[in-house]
């Protein structure tokens, strides 16, 4: 009799637990929790592409510097500035926390912006060396760099759009309550000033 009586009770408890889980899932979905999960992952994926393209640019620089050095030996200061800027950019540790840390994100922008400026100066100096501009390896590197700069711009724009989408959800009612409950803070993004500098540097068109 004891076994018979406990069976419905056990079944009732399991049913109640299942119902509670279903209700909890519905509430989480309704309050935007699942949407936060999806948008958070989207920003991380977009950020990974930004980092990949910056790394691609960094990988091109040593060969570019070596080629320029062969023709412009007197431009030591400019070449060293590019090398230092590259070292600073590549030594900056990119972690997931950067996406939630405005200070770290600003530092990332700074080191990448300094590298862009150093590359711009290098390209400007290269204009004074016709033999360099005619070098096949230099022109190939120039083409790769130009393509990479374009991909950086696209990747950054996609990241900005992804963060904007996420931040709207984090700041809107009632999903902002979910954001506070589960620690989904608004994410930093690239500044307008930084976007202007990226869109104009470095200039790598030697076709004229």
Secondary structure as GFF3:
##gff-version 3
##sequence-region A 1 208
A	DSSP	alpha_helix	2	30	.	.	.	ID=ss1
A	DSSP	alpha_helix	33	71	.	.	.	ID=ss2
A	DSSP	alpha_helix	76	91	.	.	.	ID=ss3
A	DSSP	three_ten_helix	96	100	.	.	.	ID=ss4
A	DSSP	alpha_helix	102	126	.	.	.	ID=ss5
A	DSSP	alpha_helix	130	134	.	.	.	ID=ss6
A	DSSP	alpha_helix	136	171	.	.	.	ID=ss7
A	DSSP	alpha_helix	175	182	.	.	.	ID=ss8
A	DSSP	alpha_helix	192	200	.	.	.	ID=ss9
###
